[in-house]
């Protein structure tokens, strides 16, 4: 389905009560890495290092029409390792599509580990899978794919082209991956689907997410797609999926779904705006919004929100600029910041990774 390039037992919906966290609960923000090109999903490796997917800044072309204007191909996507104050790109030269100023990039979108020697990375596409025939060979072989240790292992966009789980216009944008024993779970933001990629065998659909009606800019009711951007394993063993929502990106319309394979997704929490990632720590859900006031508001401020076991929602911090990914460890949240900001020509990327006290 058409989506923004920005780009990832039934429970009752939780009540929305937004209140700022007290100073004793954290919220302090500090930078742990910089100079990144459109940083997105984050994950800790088994040795404790933090990895971040960089969607890149596109390149010289070829260029093509995208959902938000012209997008130009390059091989500026990467994966960066951050450990004890040092950062290093461990994978580079990965495909990337972006505007000529490097903004709105699509490329490497998330990373997840399964034991030692198994690093999985999703590479986005943000288009009908058929457009890949217009890309250079590496773009055709990597965009819309799931990679293992830098090599393509599953064609997510190809599955959208043949299976089209939600039955709409073919569109694929793998945005989140969760590595589990026996297979990987992938959230396809373009396909409005959650997929299972087994160690052996074919890709399978776990769930699709519904289109809802929303009020458009002219006041009329229009269909709004789900656009699932993120997947996490909950403390109860279920899968949890956060949605960006599609146009018109209304404030407060994004949901977190609880998914048990074989059953229809159930709304677990709602009242969020443009979710880009989610995660759990100490039994509590954390929700990262790329734009707290909505993608059409002109306000680039994102927010990290804690959802308590009682359903109460607390803003941890709003000191974020278009954040793109979340990892949680040892009472801290690690967030990729400025995930969709333009990069000054010839200068290092404007993206960073920040640490937030919880």
Secondary structure, DSSP 8 states (H G I E B T S, - for coil): ----S--------B---EEE--GGG---EEEEEEEESSEEEEEE-TTS-EEEEE-----S--EEEETTEEEEEEEEEEEEEEETTEEEEEEEEEEEEE-TTS-S-BSEEEEEE-STT-EEEEE---B-GGGGGGS-HHHHHHTTEEEETTEEEEEHHHHHHHH-TT-SS--B-EEEEEEETTEEEEEETTTTEEEEEESSS--EEEEE---EEEE-TTS-EEEE---EEEEEE-TTS-EEEEE---TT--TT-EEEEEE-TTS--EEEEEEESSEEEEEEETTEEEEEES-TT-TTSS--EEEEEEE-TTS-EEEEEEEEES--EEEEETTEEEEEE-TT----TTS--SEEEEEEE-
